């Protein structure tokens, strides 16, 4: 694993700061590209075009969805994969409609930071709110409404990745906060069961943004995965 670049993909309306506490604990650098594109497939091809030939890949939430699509499209590029607080199912009609409503509101003047504030309780647990509310909302402010609208479009064009995960033949880890309100434990059990040899890591007392809520646990798990 030494010398192999590490790529960390953040969730929707999040930035590289999502990973900062974990990288500090790992004592290493990583590539943290922005997820941007007209749809899921376009986003994957844009990322593959600017990333190294081979890399270890980690993604959280939307980043995990994009990571699974990257492996589906270019498995030869990925040396190992870690999926955090994510979902391998296709979106429901209700989810697509909800994301479209948010896109319409962004067009009407809603800011990405205001939207982050609206869904804050889905992103972090109450016990971490005082410490993390400001940084999480700030990530939305840095993302901005235009990029958030494109990321919502990426969400709308998701496909079911679960049926193809049995083809993953590299070291894999699936990690989730036990109190994740957006991507519940059952979604991660499905993913881990589908990937041969995948390691499942539940993180107690953490919600959706585990790298911020539980950086020690996430860094430990990623360190073990990188050495596997």
Backbone torsions as a table, in degrees:
resi	resn	phi	psi	omega
1	UNK	NA	-22.9	-177.2
2	UNK	-58.8	130.8	178.6
3	UNK	89.5	-13.7	178.1
4	UNK	-77.5	126.1	179.3
5	UNK	-61.4	146.4	175.8
6	UNK	-107.9	127.1	179.1
7	UNK	-112.1	127.4	179.9
8	UNK	-119.1	117.7	179.9
9	UNK	-101.7	123.9	-179.0
10	UNK	-80.0	170.4	176.1
11	UNK	-79.4	176.4	179.5
12	UNK	-61.5	137.0	178.4
13	UNK	64.0	22.2	175.8
14	UNK	-119.8	166.0	-177.2
15	UNK	-128.8	-176.4	179.9
16	UNK	-58.7	-23.5	179.5
17	UNK	-60.9	-20.5	175.9
18	UNK	-55.6	-35.1	-173.5
19	UNK	-96.1	-8.3	-172.6
20	UNK	-56.4	-47.2	-179.4
21	UNK	-62.3	-33.0	179.9
22	UNK	-72.3	-44.3	179.9
23	UNK	-64.5	-36.0	176.3
24	UNK	-60.3	-40.5	-179.4
25	UNK	-74.2	-33.4	177.4
26	UNK	-75.1	-23.1	-178.7
27	UNK	67.6	38.2	179.4
28	UNK	-145.8	167.3	177.6
29	UNK	-99.5	163.5	178.2
30	UNK	-151.5	160.5	171.8
31	UNK	-88.6	131.0	-177.8
32	UNK	-128.3	70.3	-175.4
33	UNK	-69.9	155.2	176.2
34	UNK	-79.4	136.3	174.1
35	UNK	-84.6	112.7	-175.7
36	UNK	-148.3	143.4	178.4
37	UNK	164.2	172.3	-178.4
38	UNK	-75.4	-27.5	179.2
39	UNK	-161.4	-173.3	-176.3
40	UNK	-62.3	-50.4	-176.8
41	UNK	-62.3	-43.1	178.8
42	UNK	-61.7	-41.3	179.2
43	UNK	-61.9	-43.3	179.2
44	UNK	-61.2	-47.6	-177.9
45	UNK	-66.6	-35.1	176.2
46	UNK	-63.4	-43.1	179.4
47	UNK	-65.9	-46.9	-178.8
48	UNK	-61.0	-31.4	-178.5
49	UNK	-70.0	-25.2	-176.1
50	UNK	-113.6	4.0	178.3
51	UNK	-99.3	162.8	178.6
52	UNK	-60.7	168.6	-178.2
53	UNK	-61.7	-37.6	-178.9
54	UNK	-136.5	142.3	-177.6
55	UNK	-161.9	155.9	169.8
56	UNK	-86.6	135.7	-169.1
57	UNK	-122.7	129.5	175.4
58	UNK	-129.6	138.1	176.3
59	UNK	-144.3	144.0	178.1
60	UNK	-114.4	132.0	175.1
61	UNK	57.5	-117.5	176.2
62	UNK	-57.7	-35.3	176.1
63	UNK	-61.8	-36.2	176.0
64	UNK	-68.7	-38.8	177.2
65	UNK	-61.6	-46.1	178.0
66	UNK	-64.9	-38.7	179.2
67	UNK	-61.4	-43.2	178.0
68	UNK	-62.9	-39.6	178.0
69	UNK	-66.9	-37.1	177.5
70	UNK	-62.4	-41.7	178.2
71	UNK	-66.9	-38.1	178.9
72	UNK	-62.3	-39.7	-175.3
73	UNK	-84.9	-35.8	-175.0
74	UNK	-140.7	63.2	-176.7
75	UNK	-61.4	-27.2	-179.0
76	UNK	-68.6	-14.4	-179.2
77	UNK	-86.3	-16.5	-166.9
78	UNK	-110.8	122.1	-177.1
79	UNK	-86.9	-24.1	177.5
80	UNK	-166.5	160.5	-175.1
81	UNK	-141.8	136.0	175.5
82	UNK	-126.3	129.0	-175.8
83	UNK	-118.1	120.6	-174.6
84	UNK	-117.8	131.2	169.3
85	UNK	44.4	62.7	-171.4
86	UNK	-138.9	-168.5	-171.9
87	UNK	-152.5	127.1	-178.3
88	UNK	-100.7	8.0	-179.6
89	UNK	-93.7	156.8	172.0
90	UNK	-68.8	151.0	179.0
91	UNK	-70.2	153.7	176.1
92	UNK	-83.1	165.9	175.8
93	UNK	-60.0	-37.5	179.6
94	UNK	-65.1	-39.8	177.5
95	UNK	-64.1	-46.1	179.4
96	UNK	-59.3	-42.6	179.6
97	UNK	-64.7	-40.2	178.7
98	UNK	-63.7	-42.1	178.2
99	UNK	-65.4	-36.1	178.0
100	UNK	-65.6	-37.9	177.4
101	UNK	-61.6	-40.6	178.5
102	UNK	-66.1	-41.2	177.6
103	UNK	-60.3	-40.7	178.2
104	UNK	-64.2	-40.1	178.8
105	UNK	-67.5	-35.1	176.3
106	UNK	-63.6	-41.1	176.2
107	UNK	-61.5	-33.5	-179.2
108	UNK	-83.6	0.1	174.8
109	UNK	122.4	-8.1	176.1
110	UNK	-60.8	135.8	177.3
111	UNK	-93.7	157.9	178.0
112	UNK	-63.9	-35.3	178.2
113	UNK	-66.8	-39.9	178.3
114	UNK	-65.5	-39.0	177.4
115	UNK	-64.9	-41.7	177.7
116	UNK	-59.0	-39.1	178.5
117	UNK	-64.4	-40.5	-179.4
118	UNK	-61.0	-37.8	-174.4
119	UNK	-103.4	14.6	-173.6
120	UNK	-55.1	-40.1	-178.2
121	UNK	-66.4	-17.8	175.9
122	UNK	-86.0	-15.7	-174.5
123	UNK	-97.4	-38.5	-177.4
124	UNK	-134.6	153.8	-179.9
125	UNK	-82.7	162.1	-177.1
126	UNK	-56.4	-38.0	-174.6
127	UNK	-67.4	-18.7	180.0
128	UNK	-106.2	0.5	-171.9
129	UNK	-62.0	-47.0	-177.1
130	UNK	-60.1	-37.9	-177.1
131	UNK	-79.6	-32.6	-167.8
132	UNK	-113.0	-12.9	-177.3
133	UNK	-54.9	-48.0	-178.9
134	UNK	-60.2	-52.9	179.3
135	UNK	-61.3	-36.2	-179.1
136	UNK	-69.4	-43.0	177.6
137	UNK	-65.7	-36.2	178.7
138	UNK	-63.4	-33.2	176.2
139	UNK	-63.0	-39.2	176.1
140	UNK	-63.1	-41.1	179.0
141	UNK	-61.6	-41.4	179.6
142	UNK	-70.8	-31.2	179.0
143	UNK	-66.1	-49.5	178.6
144	UNK	85.1	157.4	-172.8
145	UNK	-67.1	-37.1	-176.8
146	UNK	-65.8	-45.6	179.3
147	UNK	-68.6	-40.2	177.7
148	UNK	-59.1	-40.9	178.6
149	UNK	-61.3	-39.9	178.2
150	UNK	-68.6	-37.7	178.5
151	UNK	-67.3	-33.8	173.9
152	UNK	-64.9	-36.8	175.1
153	UNK	-63.7	-39.3	175.9
154	UNK	-60.7	-44.4	177.5
155	UNK	-57.5	-43.0	-177.0
156	UNK	-65.4	-23.3	-177.7
157	UNK	-102.3	13.6	175.2
158	UNK	-59.2	155.1	173.2
159	UNK	-128.3	168.3	177.3
160	UNK	-71.8	116.2	177.4
161	UNK	-93.0	-19.0	-173.9
162	UNK	-55.1	-44.1	-176.7
163	UNK	-61.0	-23.9	-177.7
164	UNK	-98.9	-0.4	-174.3
165	UNK	-71.0	-16.7	177.2
166	UNK	-65.8	-13.8	179.6
167	UNK	-85.2	-6.8	178.2
168	UNK	-68.7	121.8	-175.5
169	UNK	-124.9	27.2	177.6
170	UNK	-121.6	163.0	178.1
171	UNK	-55.0	129.3	-173.9
172	UNK	-131.9	142.3	174.9
173	UNK	-132.1	141.6	176.6
174	UNK	-124.1	117.6	-175.2
175	UNK	-123.6	141.5	178.6
176	UNK	-151.4	148.9	170.8
177	UNK	-73.5	133.4	-177.8
178	UNK	-65.8	-16.8	179.5
179	UNK	-112.5	25.6	178.8
180	UNK	-66.6	117.3	-178.2
181	UNK	-86.2	-14.2	-179.2
182	UNK	-96.4	-41.6	-178.3
183	UNK	-125.8	90.7	-172.7
184	UNK	-68.5	169.2	-174.8
185	UNK	-56.7	-36.1	-176.9
186	UNK	-60.1	-34.6	178.7
187	UNK	-64.2	-35.5	-178.5
188	UNK	-79.0	-33.5	173.5
189	UNK	-62.1	-39.2	177.9
190	UNK	-62.1	-45.8	-178.4
191	UNK	-64.8	-47.9	-178.2
192	UNK	-63.6	-35.8	178.8
193	UNK	-69.6	-28.6	-177.0
194	UNK	-80.0	-27.7	-176.1
195	UNK	-94.5	120.0	-179.9
196	UNK	-57.7	124.8	175.5
197	UNK	76.1	8.0	-178.3
198	UNK	-65.1	143.4	176.4
199	UNK	-97.0	128.0	179.4
200	UNK	-101.3	127.0	-176.7
201	UNK	-125.9	100.7	171.8
202	UNK	-82.1	140.4	-179.0
203	UNK	-113.4	113.0	-179.1
204	UNK	-65.2	151.9	172.6
205	UNK	57.0	31.5	176.6
206	UNK	-132.5	149.9	178.4
207	UNK	-102.9	-129.2	-171.6
208	UNK	-80.8	-36.7	-175.0
209	UNK	-97.9	67.5	-174.7
210	UNK	-58.9	-35.4	-179.8
211	UNK	-63.0	-26.1	176.1
212	UNK	-89.9	-38.7	-175.9
213	UNK	-76.6	-37.5	-175.4
214	UNK	-136.8	62.0	-175.2
215	UNK	-62.5	-32.4	178.6
216	UNK	-63.3	-47.3	-178.8
217	UNK	-65.0	-41.9	-178.9
218	UNK	-67.8	-42.4	179.1
219	UNK	-63.0	-41.6	178.5
220	UNK	-61.8	-46.1	-179.0
221	UNK	-65.0	-43.6	179.2
222	UNK	-65.8	-38.0	177.8
223	UNK	-61.2	-43.3	177.7
224	UNK	-65.4	-40.4	178.8
225	UNK	-64.5	-40.5	179.6
226	UNK	-66.1	-27.2	-179.9
227	UNK	-91.3	-7.8	-175.1
228	UNK	-66.1	NA	NA
